[in-house]
Amino acid sequence: MSATDILAARRRVARDIRRSFAAPSAALSERMGAPVWLVHEHQQITGAFKLRGATNAVARLRPGTPGVATASTGNHGRALAHAARARGLRAVVCLSRLVPENKRAAVRAIGAEVRLVGHSQDDAQVEAERLAAEEGLALIPPFDHPDVIAGQGTLGLEMAEDVPDAAAVLIPLSGGGLFAGVATAMKALNPRLRAIGVSMARGAAMSESLRAGRPVAVTEAPSLADSLGGGIGLDNRHSFSVVQDLIDDVVLLSEPEIAAGIRHLYAEERQIVEGGGAVGVAAILAGRIAARGPVLVPLTGSNIDMGLHASIIAGQDGLQSTEAAETCPQSAS
Ligand SMILES: *Cc1c(COP(=O)(O)O)cnc(C)c1O
């Protein structure tokens, strides 16, 4: 997967995705002492950037493929369901019970078959692999796939065009598909750019893996940044090594810090952004970012449960036990 693959992906997905745009944030620029640009990708079709990778991967399927299968924390499943439907293909999405109900419903509403399996992303992954093998479906994973990474990289091309002199980009980091694609595209154009991964402190699989020097498993826990949950796969073949090569720093955030990011985006920027999409802003608010030039902050998704959003805006600083119980019935085990 190279910058050339990302350029090819851009031509392939251009008609099916919405181009992002960067808007300056006066409040955050003041706080940083450097220009901060919020990149509106949460307004992407299906509510998250994942439509880019899913659309690119579906466009690259061998003709005659009957359908696609995946395991997803929600946003990839929704994106893949949309991309498959656009081409008249069947989509089966395996979700763990950690995935919030609003995201399950959204995947069903697009017309995909939803299978609820287990209590971790890894359980859902095993089921998706079984289905793909048994029913001849193409397995399109959420991050560890060259076509998915190249598709996510198209967001990096847009950011590099909009703010060519950026000193840093704050990339929400989970399985690293977004990071790998965006950092590959942006560093090809500007090698001095710092690419910073941002994640929640609870169950940050990529960060643990970077420290260990190889993919490691972590215990998943409910987080406001639910779309950043899940492991990176012990047999990770693509995203981990690219992240390892290109990452300049990792910032890990507490739940109250993530809540503050969501709250700031709503109250000051007038944007509804989910936890996983708000971590870049949260990192700035927490005083964890230093940069001497413009900082790009992609807002990666908007798919937050609106009841949860309302309670965060009202001052709640994390998941209440009822919400945690609802999304993760056996979180204590
Ligand atoms: C999937 C997702 C991420 C993280 O992307 P990875 O490729 O898994 O690192 C960040 N933000 C949102 C909203 C997502 O859905």
The ligand as a Tripos MOL2 file, in Angstrom:
@<TRIPOS>MOLECULE
LIG
   15    15     1     0     0
SMALL
NO_CHARGES

@<TRIPOS>ATOM
      1 C1        -12.9960    3.2440   13.0260 C.3       1 LIG1
      2 C2        -12.9570    4.5900   13.5900 C.ar      1 LIG1
      3 C3        -11.7490    5.1830   14.0030 C.ar      1 LIG1
      4 C4        -10.4320    4.4530   14.0270 C.3       1 LIG1
      5 O1        -10.0570    3.9030   12.7890 O.3       1 LIG1
      6 P1         -9.0090    2.6930   12.7120 P.3       1 LIG1
      7 O2         -8.7440    2.5240   11.2720 O.co2     1 LIG1
      8 O3         -9.6400    1.4910   13.3170 O.co2     1 LIG1
      9 O4         -7.8050    3.0950   13.4930 O.co2     1 LIG1
     10 C5        -11.7900    6.5020   14.4380 C.ar      1 LIG1
     11 N1        -12.9480    7.1890   14.4990 N.ar      1 LIG1
     12 C6        -14.1260    6.6550   14.1340 C.ar      1 LIG1
     13 C7        -15.3660    7.4730   14.2490 C.3       1 LIG1
     14 C8        -14.1740    5.3370   13.6540 C.ar      1 LIG1
     15 O5        -15.3490    4.8160   13.2980 O.3       1 LIG1
@<TRIPOS>BOND
     1     1     2 1
     2     2     3 ar
     3     2    14 ar
     4     3     4 1
     5     3    10 ar
     6     4     5 1
     7     5     6 1
     8     6     7 2
     9     6     8 1
    10     6     9 1
    11    10    11 ar
    12    11    12 ar
    13    12    13 1
    14    12    14 ar
    15    14    15 1
@<TRIPOS>SUBSTRUCTURE
     1 LIG1         1 GROUP 0 **** ****
